Amino acid sequence: MAVTPRYEQQTTLTYDWQKDQWTYSSDVVTHNRKWRKLVHANRIEVEPNGAISLLEGTVSGLVEIRKHPEYTPEQKAAMKRKAAMAREAKALR
C-alpha cells in the first residue's frame, strides 16, 4: 500500500471507558514512527523503504493530553538568556 497523500492523512486516538483502554489509528508516517513502541498493533503496513504507512491497535501505558504552556514575555526573555548562556558555555569547551 502506498503512503496516503498528506491532505488525506489522519491520526485518531480514542478512549473506551468500558474497556479502560486507548485505541490508536493512523496513516501519518511520522506519528506512526513515534507511537510504534507504545501501540500493540492489530494492523500494521510497512512500506519497502521501512516507513509505517498504517498502524492500528491499542495503546499500552499512560496517555497524557495537555495544553502547551503559555509563557509571559518576561519568562520568554529569561529562557532566551539562559539558552544563550548555555550555548556560550558549550562553545568555550
C-alpha positions in Angstrom: 0.0 0.0 0.0 1.3 3.4 -0.9 1.6 6.2 1.7 -1.6 8.2 1.9 -1.4 11.8 0.4 -0.7 14.4 3.0 -4.1 16.1 2.6 -5.9 12.9 3.4 -3.8 11.7 6.4 -5.3 11.4 9.8 -4.5 10.2 13.3 -7.2 9.1 15.7 -6.7 8.4 19.4 -9.9 7.3 21.2 -10.7 6.1 24.7 -13.1 3.3 25.6 -14.5 3.7 29.1 -15.9 0.2 29.4 -12.6 -1.4 28.3 -10.5 1.2 30.0 -8.1 1.4 27.1 -6.9 3.8 24.4 -7.1 2.9 20.7 -4.7 4.4 18.1 -5.3 4.5 14.3 -3.1 6.5 11.9 -1.8 6.7 8.4 0.6 9.5 9.2 4.1 8.1 8.8 5.8 10.4 11.4 3.1 9.8 14.0 3.4 6.0 13.4 7.1 6.1 13.9 6.6 8.0 17.3 3.8 5.7 18.6 5.1 2.3 17.3 6.7 1.3 20.6 3.5 2.2 22.6 0.9 0.5 20.3 0.1 -3.2 20.4 -0.6 -3.4 16.7 -3.8 -5.1 15.4 -2.9 -4.0 11.9 0.4 -2.6 10.5 1.5 -2.0 7.0 5.2 -1.3 6.3 6.5 0.1 3.0 9.6 -1.4 1.3 11.6 1.7 2.5 10.7 0.9 6.1 8.0 3.6 6.5 5.0 2.5 8.6 2.1 3.6 6.3 -0.7 2.3 8.6 -0.8 1.5 12.3 -3.8 0.5 14.3 -4.1 -1.0 17.8 -4.4 -0.5 21.5 -2.0 1.8 23.4 0.0 0.4 26.3 0.9 2.6 29.2 -0.4 6.1 30.0 -1.7 8.7 27.6 -1.3 12.3 28.6 -3.0 15.0 26.7 -2.3 18.5 27.8 -2.2 22.1 26.7 1.2 23.6 25.8 2.3 26.1 28.5 1.8 29.8 27.7 4.8 32.0 28.8 4.8 35.7 29.6 7.2 37.9 27.7 9.4 38.1 30.8 9.6 34.3 31.0 10.4 34.0 27.3 13.2 36.6 27.7 14.6 34.7 30.7 14.6 31.4 28.8 16.4 33.1 25.8 19.1 34.5 28.2 19.5 31.1 29.8 19.8 29.3 26.4 22.3 31.9 25.2 24.4 31.4 28.3 24.3 27.6 27.7 25.4 28.0 24.1 28.3 30.2 25.1 29.4 27.7 27.8 29.2 24.9 25.3 31.3 26.9 22.8 34.0 27.5 25.3 34.5 23.8 26.0 
